[in-house]
Amino acid sequence: MHFFCLIAATLATLNPDGPDSTTVRNISVIEGTLEQATSDDGASVLKDLLEHLVENPLDLNKATAEELALIPDVTIEDARLIVDLRKRVGKFTSVRQLEVIEGIGYRGYLALEPFVTVLASDRRGLVSRSRPVVELRSRIVRDILSLDQQQSRGPSLKSYARVIVAPAGNIEAGGLFEKDAGERFGDGFASGYVAIKNIAFLSRIVAGDFTFESGQGLVFWSPTSFSKGSDIIRAVRKSGSNAKPYRSTNEFSFLRGIALEVHQPVGFGQIELTAFGSSRHLAATISEENEVTSLYEEGLYRSDSEVRKRNQLKEELFGGAVHLRDENLWKIGASACAVRYDHLFASEGPFEFSGNRSSIVGVDGQAVLGRLSAFFEAAHSQSGGLAAIGGSVIRFSNEVYASMVYRDYAPSFHNLHAAGFGEYDGVNNERGFYFGIDASPAQWLRIRTYIDQFERPWKTSTIPFPSKGYDIFFQADVDVSSRLNLIGRFGTKRTASTETSMGEAKREIRTQDDRQQHRARVHATYHVSRQLSVAGRVEATFVSYGTVGRKESGHLIYQDVKYRDKSRLAALGRLIFFDTDSYDSRVYEYESEVRGASSIPPLYGRGIRYYLVLAYPLMSGFLLSGKFAETHVLKGERVVGQDRQASLQIDYSF
C-alpha cells in the first residue's frame, strides 16, 4: 500500500525534464548484475569498477575489446565488433552510432551508453577521461547492536583504508587495510600491489597481491564470479587470461607473489604468456595429528578460537597459462599450476582431497563462427578427477540471444582456486545442462529466461545420497514510458534435502527429501525528474518439502526514494517490511551503499528494516558519504532491535 500511494503521489508531479528509458533500464541492469555476484566481496569489487566507469567512461576510439567486455550486458562478441569496425572504418564521432552497427543494435547501445564516450563530441568525456593520479578512501563502520562484545577481542568499530597511485599511464600501485568489527588492530587484513605495463619485453608485471583468470574458471578465477540470474550470457561464459591487481578485502581468494605477462604478435594472431608464483598463509584448523581438518575462509578474527586458526597453513603455488588467439575469431590455450602445503589434509571419504601436494592442468578455447560463439575448458587434477565445461552463445539477431552450457565436474576433482559455472559452490561433484534466452521483441520489452537441470553424482557432507534438481527462471523488463520501468520475475528451484528423525531404540535416521522453492517479484522504478526517483518491490518466496509435508513462506515489500540536487547532494532511503516463517524462507534485497561497498543481507522473521545513504562533495576531489541502517524484529509480543549499523566514508582523488 505504501508503494502504490507514493507512485500515485509522484504521478501528479510530472516534470518535463525526466530521464529517458535508457537511464531507467541501465539502472536495473547494473543492480541486476550486482545481485548476481556470488559474494559481498565480489559485488563490492564489481561495484567499484562500474562506479569508476560511470565517472571515467571509456573512449570508444581507444578502448580495447577486453575493457568494453567488462561493461554489464556487453558480450565479448559485441566488444570485438566495435573494435573491428573502428579499425576498418575509422573513429567514432558519436556514441549513438553504436545503434546502427550490425550485431550491436539498440540493445547493445543501451548497455554501453552510460559507460562510454567519444572525446571529440561528448563533453562529459572532456571532464572525466583522465584517470586520477591518486585515489584515497577511508571508511569506518560501527555495528551498534549486532556484535557480542563479550566474545570479541577488539572494539565494535570496523575500519577500512585504501590508496591507489597511478603516476603514469603504465604504472599503478595500491594498498589497503581493513579491521573487522570485534577484531584487534593487529588482526586486521593488509594487502598491496604494484602493476607495471609495457616494460622491456613484458606486457605487464604485477607484484604483491593479485588474482589470475583463465579459460572458464576451472583452473583459475578471481572471487568476482557470477551466479545464475538475469544476465543470461555473462553468468555461463567467462573470458579471461590475465593477472589483475587485487583490491578486495576477501582474505582467502587471492595470490601473493609475482605475475609476469608477455603478449607477442605473430603472423596469424597473438601469443599471450603468463607465469606466476605465490606464497601465502591460509587460515585452517589443524588436528592433534598435525593434519588439516578444515579451511577457514571467513576472514574474521574476533575471538581466541578464530585467531588460533590464522596462518596455520602455508601454500606455495606456481603456475601459468599460454594462449594463441586471433582477436576476433578464436582463442586456444592451456593453463596449469602446482601447489604444495606444509601440512597434510585429512580425508574421510574416497573422493576427498588428501595429502599436501596437488597439480591441475587444463586446456580451453573459444571460437566465433558467424552468429555462433562456442567455448570450452577441460581440467585434470592430480587426484584423478576431470572437470569439463562447454557451451555456446547464438545471436539470432541484434535482439535475440540464446546460450547453452553443459558441465561435468567429477567428485574427485579438487581445486581451491577454481570458480566455474554451476549450481553449487566449488568445481566438484556436479553435472548439469543450462539453456537460456535473452530476447527484446520490442524496444520497450526485454525477456530473459533459463532452465538448468543439475545433479550430484556422489553424496556430500549434508546430503548422504546422490541427488538431482532443476532451476527455472523468467524475467520481463517493461518500459511502460520514458519514466516508468517494471520488472516481473519468477523462479522455481527443486533441490535435495536431508531430514533427520529418531527411529527405534532412539537411533538417528537420515532420509532424503525434495525441497521446492518458488520466488516471485514485481519491481517498479519511476523517475519523477532528473533529480528524484522512487522505486518499490513486492516479493514472495514459498518453500515446501515433499516427504515431511512442511511448508513455509516469506514476504518482502520495500519502497525507495532517491534524490540528487543541483549541488550534487545524493540521498537514498529505503523502508523494508519482511515476514518469513524461518531462516529457510528468508528473503534478500541488494542494498545501496557508500562507494566501493556492497551489502546483500538475508532477512528472516517478522520485522522492518530501513536505511539512509547520503553523499555530498565537500570540495574539489573530496566526497563525503555515509549510511545508517537498522533492523527491528518481532519476538513474542515485543519489537526488539536486531542490528544497527552506521558508516562514514571519505573519498579523495586528484
N, C-alpha and C positions, 0 to 999 in steps of 0.2 A: 504494500500500500504506500509506504514512504516513497518508493521509487517512482510509482506512477503519478503520485501527487507532484513530485518535483519535475517530472517530464511535462506535465500539464502546465505547470507554472512557467517553465522556461519557453514553452512554445509561444507564450504570449509576449515574449520579449525578444523577438527575432531581430537580428542585426544584419544588415545587408553586407557586412564585411566578413561574414563567416568563411571558414576554410572550405576547400573543395573536397570531393570524395577521396582524392589521392591521399590527403593528410589523414582522413578518418581511417582509411583502410590500412595504411602503413603503420599507424599506431597499433592496430590489432595484430599486424604481422610481427612487429617487434616483441610485443608482450607474449604472443603465442610462441615465438622462438625461445624466449627466456623460460617459459613454463616447461619446455621440453628438456631443459638441461637436467642431467642425472644427479646433480648435487648443487647445494648452495654455492660452493666454491666455483663450480663450472659456470653457473649462472652469473656470478659476480665478474668472472673473467670476461665472459661474453658481453655482459652489460657495459663493462669498461670500454671494450672495443667499439661497441655500437655508439656509445656516447662520444667517443673520440672521433668516429667517422662523421657523426652529425655535425660536430663543431669544426672538423677539419675534413671536408668532403674530398673524395678522390678526384683528381683531374682526369677526365675521360681521355685526354690526349697523352697521358703519361702512365696511367695505372696499368699494372700487369694483370694477366688473367687470374693469377692466384690471389691478388689483392681484391679484385672485383668479386671473386667467388666467396669471399668472407661475408658479403652482404646477405642478410636473410632473404630467402626465396629466390636467390640467384644461383643457377646451376653452373657447373664448370663449363658446360657447353655454351650457355649464354655468354659467359665471360670471354671465352675463346672466339666466339663470333664477333664480339665488339673489337677485340684486339686485331683480329684478322682483317676486318673491314677498315680499321684505321690504317693498317699497313698498305692495303690495296688502293684505297680511295683518297686518304688524306685525313687531316684533322677534323674533328667535330667543331661546329660553330654554335650548337645549341644542344642541351640535354634532350629536348623534345624530339630530336632526330632519331633517338633510340626507338621510338614508337613505330617507325616505318621500316625498321630492319627486319628482313625475313628471318624468322626464328626468335625474335625478341618480342615485337608487338606491344600492345597496350599492357599486357600482363607483366612483361619484363620491365617496361618503363615504370610502372607503379612501384615495383620493388626497388629499382635503382635510384629513383628521383631524389629521395631525402639524403642520399649518401654520396652523390657525385656532383660534379660541376664542370663547366667549361670556362677556363680562366678568361678568355677573350670576351665572353658575353655574359658571364654570371658574376654580378657584383659581389655576391657572397663569397665567391672563390678568391677575390682580391683581398678579402679580410682574413680568411681562415686557411689559406693554402699552406702557409709556413707553419711547420711544427714548432712548438715552444722549445727553447733551449733547455729550460729547467722546469720540471713539474714537481711540486711538493704537495703532499696530502697528509693530514693529521686528523685522527678521529678518536673520540672517547665515547664509550657506551657504558651506561650504568644499568645493570639488572637490579631493580629495586626490590622485587618480591620473590622472583623465581629461584634465587640461589640460596642454598642451605649453608649458612655461614659456619655452622658447627663442624661440617665435614670438609671445609675448604681451607687450604693453607694460606691463601692470599686474599686481598680485598676484592669486592664485587665489581670493581671498575675494569672494563675492557679497553685496551688502548691499541692503536694502530698508527703506524707512520710509514710513509713511502716517499722515496725521492727517485726521480728519473732524470738523467742528464744526457743531453744529446748535443754536444758542442759542434758537431759536424754531421753532415748527412749520412756518413758511413760509420759513425761511432755512437754507441749508446751504452750507458751504464746505469744500473739501478740497484736499489736495496730497499728492504722493508723489514719491519719488526712488528710483531703482534703478541700481546699478552692477553690471554682469555680471562674472562671473569672467574675469580677464585684461584687463579694462578699467582705465584710469586713472580716478581720481575725477572728473576734469574731463570725461570722455567718457560719464558716466552720463546717464540719462534723467530729466528733471524734468517734472512735469505738475501742473496745478492748475485749480480752477474755483470759481465762486460761482453758486449757484442760488437764486432767489427766486420764491416763488409768490404769486399774488394781490396784485399791486401795481398800483394805479391800474386801468387798463382791461386790463392784461396778466395772463394766467393764469400765465405763467412767463417768467423770464429766466434764461438760462444763459450765463455769460461765462467765457471760458477754454477749456479742452479739453472737447469734448462729442462725442456721436455723434447721428445722426438716423436714425430708422427710419420707413419709409413703404411702404404697399402690400405687395407680395410681395417686396420687396428688389431690384427691377430698376433702380431709380434710386438709392435709398439704403438701407443697412442697417448695423448695427453688427457687430463681429467675433464676436459671440456666436451665430452661426447654427448650425444643426444639420445633421448628415448623416443619411443613411438609417440606420434601426436599429429598435429595439423600439418607439419611440414613433411609431405609425402616423399620428397626426394632426398633432402639433407639427412634425415634420420637413418635411411637404409644404406646410403653410399657415402664413403669418405674419399677424400682426395688430399693426401699429404705425403711429403717426402723430405722434410727438413727439420732442423733443430730450431727451437724457439726459446727465447729467454723466459724464465719462469717468474711470474709476478703475482702468483696466487698465495693464499695462506694455508692451503691443504698441506699438511705436514707429512704426507705419505707418498703421493703420486707425482714424484719428480725425480730427476737425476742430478747428481752433484759431481762435477768434474769438468771436462772439456770436450767440445764437439767441433770438428773441422769439416767444412763443405767445399767441394770443388765442382764447378759447372763448366764443362768443356764442350764447345760446339764441335761437331763432326760433320761429315759431308751430308748425312741424311737425317740429322737431328741433333740431340744434345745428350751428353753423358752427365749424370748427376751422381756424385760420390760423397757419402757421409761416413765418417768414422768417429767414434766417441768412447770415452772411458768414464766410469763413475765409481765413486767410493763414498758410502754414507752409512749411518747407523739408523736402524729401524727400532720401533717400539715393539716389544714382544713379551710373552710370558714364557719363562724358562722353568722347566720342571727340576726336581731334585736329581734326576738322571742327566741333567745338563742338556735336555732336548727342548726344542721349540714346540710348545703345545698350541699356541695361537698367536696371531699377529694383532697388534692394537693400532687401529687406523684412525681413531677419533681425534688425536692431537690435543687432548685435554689432560692437563696435569694439575688437578686441583687438590687431590688427596694423596696421602702417602702411598696407597696401593697403586694409584695411577703413575706416580713418579717412579716407583720401582720398576715399571715396565719400560721406561725410557732408555733408549740407546743400548738395549740389551743384545741386539743382533746386528752384526756388520755385514753389509752387502757390497761385494765388488763385482762390477759388471763391465764387460767390454762388448761392443757391437758396432754395427754399421749397416749401410744399405748402398746398393748401386742400382741405378735405373738408366735406361736408354729411352728417350722419348722424342717424338715429333710433337711440336707444341699444340697442334690442333687435332691430330688424328689418333695417336696411340702412345702408350707408355707401358713398358715392361721392365721388371727388375726383381731383385731379391734382397732380403734383409736377414740378419742373424745376430744372435747375442750369446754370450756365455756368462753364467752367473755362479758365484761362489759365496757361501755363507760360512761364518765362523762357528756355527752350531748346527747340529743335525736336527732335521724336522721329524717329529714323532708321527707315526702313521698307524691308524686304527682300522683302515679298510683297504681293500685290494686296489682301489683306484686313487687313493690319496697320495699326495706328494710326500716323498721320504728322501732322506739323505741330505747333503749340503751342497750339491752341485746340480746345475741344470743348464741346458742349452736349447735354443729354439732356432729353427731355420724356416724361412718362408719365401714363397715366390708370389708375385702379384702382377696384375696387368689391367689396363683399360684400353678400350678402342672405341672409336666413333665410326659408325657405318651408316652414313646418311642420317636418317632420323633416329637411328638406334645407337645407344651408348651402352656398352657391356663392360663389366668389371668382375674381377675375381681375386681371391687370395687363398692360398693353402699353406698351412704351417705344421711343422712336426716338432714335438718336444722330446727331450731325452728320455722321458718316462715312457715313450712309445705311443703317445696319443697323437692323433691327427685332428686338426681343425680346418674346415674349409667353408668358404662362402662365395657365392657367385650370383650375379643378377644383372638386370638391365633396366635402362630408362628409355622409354619410347616417346618421342614427340610426334603425336599425330598431327598437330597444328600448333600455332602460337598459343592457343587457348586450352589445349588438351594434352596432358602428360599422363603416362602410366609407368609404374615402377613395380618390379617383382624381384624377389631375392630368396634364395634357398641357403640355409646354413646347416652345418652338421659339425658339432663340437663333441669330440669323444670324451667320455668320463675320465680318461687317463691323460688328457691334455692339460698341462699346467703352465701358466704364465702370469705372474703378478702384474706385468706391465701391459697386458692386453686390454682392449676395450672395444670388442666387436659388437655388431648389431645383434640384438636378441631380446628375449622377454626377461631373462634373469641377469643378475649381476655376474660378471665373470664369463670368460670364454671357456665353458666347461659343461659337459653333460647336458647338451641341448640339441634338438633337431627341429627345424621348422621351415614353413613356406609362407611368404608375405606377398600380398598383391594390393597395390593402391592406385587410385586415380585422382588426379587434380585437374578439374575442368572449370573453365569460365565461359559458359554458353552465352553470356551477355556481359556488358561492361559493369552492370550493377549486381551481378551474381557470380559467386565462386563456390564450387562444391568440391569437398575433399573427403575421401572415404578409403578405408582399407579393411582387409580381413587378414588375420595372421593365425595360422594353426601351428602349434608347437607341442613338443613332448620332451619328457625327461627319460632317456633310455635306462638310467640307473637310479637307485634311491639317493636321497640327500640326507643331510643331518636332521631335517624336520619332517620329511616325507619318506617313510621306510619302504616305499614301493616305487616302481616305475610309474610315471603319470603322464597325462596329456591334457591339453586345453586349447582354447581359442580366444581371440580378441577381435572384436568388430568395432569400427569407429566410423562416425559420419558427422560432418560439419558443413554448414551452409553459411556463407557470409553474404549479406544483402545490404547494398547501399540504397536505402529507401529514398534518400535525397542526398544533396551535397553536404547536408548537416548530420543526417541520422544514419547510423550503421547498426545492423542487427546481426548477431551471431547465434545460430542454433547448433547445439552439439548433443550427440547421443552416442553412448558406448556401452558395450556389454562384454564381459570377460568371464570365462569359466576356467578355473584352476583347481588343482588338487589341494586337499586339506587333510590334516590328521586329527581325529577325535580320540580322546583318552577316556576310558571308563574302567570301573572296577568289576572284575568278574568273580568267579567262585574263589574261595579262600583268599579274598581280598588281593587278587593278582591283577596288576595293571594290564589292560588290553588296549592296544592301539589299532584303530581301524581307519581306513581311507574313506574320505568323503569328497563330494564335489562342492566347491564354493562358487556361487554365481553372483556376479556384481553388475548392476545396471546403473549407469550415470546419465543424467540429463541436465542440460544447461541452456539458459537463454540469457544473452548478454546484449545490452543496448548502450550505445555511445551517442550522445547528442552534443553538437558544438553550437553553443549559443552565439558565440562570436570568436574572433581570433584570440581573445583573452580568456574566455570562460567556456568550459565544457562540463557536462555531467554524464555519469555512467551508472548503470545498475546491472546487477546479476541475480538470477534466481537459479539455484542448483539443488539437485536431489540425488541421493545415492541409495540403492536398495541392495541388501546382501541377504542371501539365503543359502542354506545347506541342505542337500538332498536327503541324506540318510536320517540325520537327527531332527530335521524339520525346523531348525532355528532360523528366525528371520529378524533382520534389523534394518533400520533406515536412518538416514541422515539428511538434513536440510540446511541450506545456507541462502541468505539473501543479503546483499550489500548495496550500498549507494556511495558513489564517488562524486566529489566536486573538485575540479581543477581550475586554477586561476593563475594568470600571469599578466601583470600590468605593464605599462609602458616603461616603468623604471626597472623592469626585468625581475621584480619580485615574483617568485613562483610559489604556489601553495597548493597542496593536495590533501584532502581529508577523506577518510572512509569510515563508514559505520557498518559493522557486520553483525548480523544475528545468525546464530547457528544452534542446531538442536540435533544431536545424534544419540543413538542408544548406547554406544560404547566406542572405544577406540577403533574397533573393527569396521565401523561405518563412518569413520572420520571424513572430513571434507578439507579441501585445500584451497588456498587463494594466494596467487602471486602478488606480493605487496610492493608498492613503490618504496624506494629507499634513498638515502643520500648517495651521491655518485660513487660508483665502484662497489657498492654493497648490494646484497641480494637476500631476500627472505621469502620462503615458501612454507609457512608454519602449518602443521596439522591442527585442526580444530575438532574437538570432540566434547561430549557432554552437552549441557544446555547453558548458553550464555551469550554475551555480547563482547565484541572487540572493536576498538576504534583506534585510529592513529591519525596523526597530522605530520606532514612533511613540509618544511619551509626551506627556501633557498633564496639568497639575496647577494648580489655582487657589491662588495663594500667599496672597492676602488679598482683601478686598472689591474687586472690579473688576479684579484682576490675574489673568492666565492665562499660565503658562509652558508652552511646548511645544517639542518638538524631534523630529528624525528622523535616524536613521543608516541608510544603505543601502550595500550593497557587492555587486559582481558579479564572479564568477570564471569564466573560460572555459578550455577545454582547447585548448592549442596544441601540436601534436605529442604528446609524452608528458608535457608539463608543464602544470600548472594555474597560471595567472597571473591577477593582479588586473587587471580591465578598467577598473573605476571604483569609487571610494569617495567617498561624499559625506555630510557631516554638516551639519545645520541647527539653528538655535536661534532661537526667536521668543518675543516677549513682547507680549501684548495688554493694553490697559488701557482701561476705559470707565467713565464716571461721568455 
